[in-house]
Amino acid sequence: MGNIHRRNEDVYEIIAANIKEARKEAKITQAELAERSNYSHEFIRRIEAPNGKKYFSVNTLVKLADALEIRVEELLKGISDGE
């Protein structure tokens, strides 16, 4: 069971890194992403913070991808099946 929990945390870290990378490529700040996605700056900051607990929904990913003007798949790159 511990491996499943660790795997889930890894997935969130990968997605968070992809969000940050896409934001930087779009040349926008966390505050601008927050405004575009209708989330708080604090929420975006927590998502991007390294090693912090982060949990967000698929709907959140869709809204962030839309705000970044990218496909959701871009936020999922680097995730494997773990096998």
N, CA and C of each residue as an Amber inpcrd file, in Angstrom:
protein
   249
   0.8180000  -1.2000000   0.0000000   0.0000000   0.0000000   0.0000000
   0.8630000   1.2660000   0.0000000   1.9990000   1.2300000   0.6380000
   2.9000000   2.3720000   0.6780000   3.3950000   2.7650000  -0.6910000
   3.6490000   1.7650000  -1.5440000   4.0990000   2.0630000  -2.9000000
   3.0400000   2.8010000  -3.6970000   1.7850000   2.4580000  -3.5140000
   0.6980000   3.1390000  -4.2220000   0.6360000   4.5920000  -3.7780000
   0.7530000   4.8440000  -2.4730000   0.7210000   6.2110000  -1.9540000
   1.8870000   7.0130000  -2.5240000   3.0850000   6.4290000  -2.5210000
   4.2700000   7.1110000  -3.0520000   4.1000000   7.3840000  -4.5400000
   3.5500000   6.4280000  -5.2740000   3.3190000   6.5840000  -6.7150000
   2.3720000   7.7470000  -6.9740000   1.3020000   7.8550000  -6.1860000
   0.3640000   8.9650000  -6.3530000   1.0470000  10.3000000  -6.1150000
   1.8820000  10.3820000  -5.0970000   2.6170000  11.6130000  -4.8300000
   3.5350000  11.9510000  -5.9920000   4.1890000  10.9510000  -6.5580000
   5.0700000  11.1700000  -7.7030000   4.3010000  11.7360000  -8.8890000
   3.1160000  11.2220000  -9.1420000   2.2890000  11.6960000 -10.2570000
   1.9600000  13.1700000 -10.0620000   1.5600000  13.5480000  -8.8580000
   1.2490000  14.9470000  -8.5890000   2.4780000  15.8300000  -8.7650000
   3.6460000  15.3530000  -8.3430000   4.8810000  16.1290000  -8.5110000
   5.2090000  16.3260000  -9.9950000   5.0320000  15.2890000 -10.8000000
   5.2940000  15.3880000 -12.2410000   4.3440000  16.3950000 -12.8720000
   3.0690000  16.2950000 -12.5450000   2.0880000  17.2250000 -13.1050000
   2.4000000  18.6550000 -12.6600000   2.7350000  18.8300000 -11.3940000
   3.0580000  20.1650000 -10.8850000   4.2540000  20.7580000 -11.6250000
   5.2720000  19.9390000 -11.8790000   6.4440000  20.4110000 -12.6220000
   6.0510000  20.7910000 -14.0480000   5.1570000  20.0260000 -14.6420000
   4.6900000  20.3330000 -15.9960000   3.8860000  21.6330000 -16.0240000
   3.0860000  21.8760000 -14.9980000   2.3270000  23.1300000 -14.9060000
   3.2960000  24.3010000 -14.8300000   4.2810000  24.1850000 -13.9620000
   5.2570000  25.2680000 -13.8040000   6.0190000  25.5100000 -15.1010000
   6.4460000  24.4430000 -15.7490000   7.1830000  24.5700000 -17.0050000
   6.3200000  25.2450000 -18.0800000   5.0760000  24.8190000 -18.1970000
   4.1760000  25.4110000 -19.1950000   3.9190000  26.8820000 -18.8920000
   3.7910000  27.2130000 -17.6170000   3.5720000  28.6080000 -17.2240000
   4.7640000  29.4640000 -17.6060000   5.9570000  28.9520000 -17.3310000
   7.1690000  29.7020000 -17.6620000   7.3320000  29.8450000 -19.1820000
   7.0000000  28.7980000 -19.9320000   7.0620000  28.8690000 -21.3920000
   6.0710000  29.8940000 -21.9300000   4.9330000  30.0360000 -21.2480000
   3.9300000  31.0280000 -21.6430000   4.3220000  32.4300000 -21.1950000
   5.3960000  32.5100000 -20.4100000   5.9040000  33.7870000 -19.8880000
   4.8490000  34.5400000 -19.0750000   4.1980000  33.7860000 -18.1820000
   3.2330000  34.4100000 -17.2740000   3.6050000  34.0730000 -15.8370000
   3.1810000  34.9060000 -14.9390000   3.4520000  34.7030000 -13.5190000
   2.4140000  33.7660000 -12.9100000   2.6900000  33.3410000 -11.6970000
   1.7010000  32.5430000 -10.9750000   0.4140000  33.3400000 -10.7960000
   0.5470000  34.6170000 -10.5180000  -0.6340000  35.4650000 -10.3310000
  -1.4530000  35.5470000 -11.6190000  -0.7790000  35.6440000 -12.7520000
  -1.4970000  35.6980000 -14.0300000  -2.2000000  34.3750000 -14.3230000
  -1.5280000  33.2620000 -14.0270000  -2.1650000  31.9610000 -14.2100000
  -3.3730000  31.8290000 -13.3000000  -3.2400000  32.2980000 -12.0750000
  -4.3600000  32.2670000 -11.1290000  -5.5500000  33.0500000 -11.6830000
  -5.2860000  34.2290000 -12.1910000  -6.3590000  35.0550000 -12.7330000
  -7.0030000  34.3980000 -13.9520000  -6.1770000  33.8690000 -14.8430000
  -6.7000000  33.2390000 -16.0600000  -7.5300000  31.9860000 -15.7580000
  -7.1370000  31.2610000 -14.7170000  -7.8090000  29.9940000 -14.3970000
  -8.9060000  30.1410000 -13.3530000  -9.0030000  31.3310000 -12.7640000
 -10.0010000  31.6060000 -11.7340000  -9.7020000  30.8610000 -10.4290000
  -8.4230000  30.6440000 -10.1630000  -7.9780000  30.0870000  -8.8870000
  -7.2040000  31.1690000  -8.1460000  -6.9720000  30.9420000  -6.8740000
  -6.2030000  31.9200000  -6.1090000  -4.7080000  31.7610000  -6.4020000
  -3.9910000  32.8530000  -6.2110000  -2.5380000  32.8180000  -6.3750000
  -1.9400000  31.8030000  -5.4000000  -2.4710000  31.7520000  -4.2080000
  -1.9860000  30.8070000  -3.1860000  -2.1490000  29.3570000  -3.6620000
  -3.2700000  29.0490000  -4.3020000  -3.5080000  27.6970000  -4.8060000
  -2.4610000  27.3370000  -5.8660000  -2.1930000  28.2410000  -6.7910000
  -1.1830000  28.0010000  -7.8310000   0.1950000  27.8510000  -7.1880000
   0.4950000  28.7010000  -6.2310000   1.7870000  28.6290000  -5.5440000
   1.9680000  27.2760000  -4.8620000   0.9200000  26.7980000  -4.1890000
   0.9980000  25.4990000  -3.5070000   1.1900000  24.3540000  -4.4960000
   0.5130000  24.4210000  -5.6350000   0.6800000  23.3770000  -6.6450000
   2.1310000  23.3160000  -7.1050000   2.7170000  24.4770000  -7.3710000
   4.0780000  24.5220000  -7.9090000   5.1640000  24.3260000  -6.8540000
   4.8390000  24.4670000  -5.5960000   5.8460000  24.3580000  -4.5340000
   6.4330000  22.9430000  -4.5080000   7.7520000  22.8370000  -4.4750000
   8.3680000  21.5050000  -4.4340000   8.0980000  20.8070000  -3.1060000
   7.8620000  19.5330000  -3.1960000   7.7210000  18.6640000  -2.0280000
   6.5650000  19.0000000  -1.0900000   5.6320000  19.8120000  -1.5300000
   4.4620000  20.0850000  -0.7080000   3.3590000  19.1000000  -1.0600000
   2.4540000  18.8790000  -0.1330000   1.3220000  18.0030000  -0.4520000
   0.4520000  18.7290000  -1.4530000   0.1170000  18.0240000  -2.5100000
  -0.7220000  18.6330000  -3.5310000  -1.7150000  17.6220000  -4.0430000
  -2.9330000  18.0530000  -4.0810000  -4.0040000  17.2360000  -4.6210000
  -4.9120000  18.1730000  -5.3980000  -5.2250000  17.7810000  -6.6150000
  -6.1230000  18.5820000  -7.4320000  -6.8820000  17.6530000  -8.3580000
  -7.9990000  18.1350000  -8.8420000  -8.8980000  17.3120000  -9.6390000
  -8.5580000  17.3690000 -11.1270000  -9.1770000  16.4740000 -11.8630000
  -9.0470000  16.4920000 -13.3240000  -9.6270000  17.8000000 -13.8490000
 -10.7080000  18.2670000 -13.2560000 -11.2960000  19.5430000 -13.6580000
 -10.2850000  20.6750000 -13.4980000  -9.5110000  20.6470000 -12.4350000
  -8.4700000  21.6530000 -12.2260000  -7.4460000  21.5900000 -13.3490000
  -7.0410000  20.3820000 -13.7300000  -6.0820000  20.2390000 -14.8340000
  -6.6410000  20.8240000 -16.1220000  -7.9080000  20.5760000 -16.3860000
  -8.5430000  21.1100000 -17.5960000  -8.5340000  22.6420000 -17.5660000
  -8.9130000  23.2140000 -16.4220000  -8.9360000  24.6760000 -16.3090000
  -7.5390000  25.2790000 -16.4500000  -6.5390000  24.6330000 -15.8740000
  -5.1690000  25.1430000 -15.9830000  -4.6580000  25.0170000 -17.4140000
  -4.9330000  23.8940000 -18.0530000  -4.5210000  23.7180000 -19.4510000
  -5.1710000  24.7800000 -20.3250000  -6.4520000  25.0260000 -20.1140000
  -7.1480000  26.0640000 -20.8790000  -6.4930000  27.4300000 -20.6460000
  -6.1930000  27.7290000 -19.3940000  -5.5710000  29.0130000 -19.0620000
  -4.1830000  29.1410000 -19.6890000  -3.4930000  28.0170000 -19.8200000
  -2.1470000  28.0050000 -20.4120000  -2.1990000  27.8520000 -21.9360000
  -3.3990000  27.6350000 -22.4480000  -3.6220000  27.4420000 -23.8810000
  -2.8190000  26.2580000 -24.4270000  -2.8950000  25.1540000 -23.6720000
  -2.2510000  23.9020000 -24.0780000  -3.2430000  22.7600000 -23.8870000
  -2.8790000  21.6020000 -24.4140000  -3.7110000  20.4110000 -24.2310000
  -3.4190000  19.7960000 -22.8580000  -4.4160000  19.1950000 -22.2600000
  -4.2500000  18.5560000 -20.9470000  -3.1160000  17.5310000 -20.9920000
  -2.9770000  16.8550000 -22.1090000  -1.9300000  15.8390000 -22.2600000
  -0.5380000  16.3970000 -21.9620000  -0.3250000  17.6770000 -22.2420000
   0.9660000  18.3030000 -21.9560000   1.2640000  18.3140000 -20.4570000
   0.2260000  18.3950000 -19.6590000   0.4080000  18.4040000 -18.2060000
   0.6560000  17.0040000 -17.6560000   0.3890000  15.9810000 -18.4670000
   0.5540000  14.6030000 -18.0400000   1.8300000  13.9610000 -18.5750000
   2.6030000  14.6980000 -19.3550000   3.7980000  14.1010000 -19.9460000
   4.7830000  13.6770000 -18.8550000   5.4170000  12.5490000 -19.0790000
   6.3730000  12.0260000 -18.1140000   5.7920000  11.0240000 -17.1420000
   4.4980000  10.7950000 -17.2200000   3.8480000   9.8240000 -16.3280000
   3.7850000   8.4990000 -17.0630000   4.3100000   7.4680000 -16.4440000
   4.2480000   6.1290000 -17.0360000   3.3020000   5.2660000 -16.2240000
   3.1140000   4.0520000 -16.6780000   2.1970000   3.1460000 -15.9680000
   2.8080000   2.5740000 -14.6910000   4.0790000   2.8530000 -14.4410000
   4.7200000   2.3990000 -13.2140000   5.1750000   0.9700000 -13.2310000
   5.0280000   0.3000000 -14.3350000   5.4470000  -1.0980000 -14.4470000
   6.8990000  -1.1880000 -14.8540000
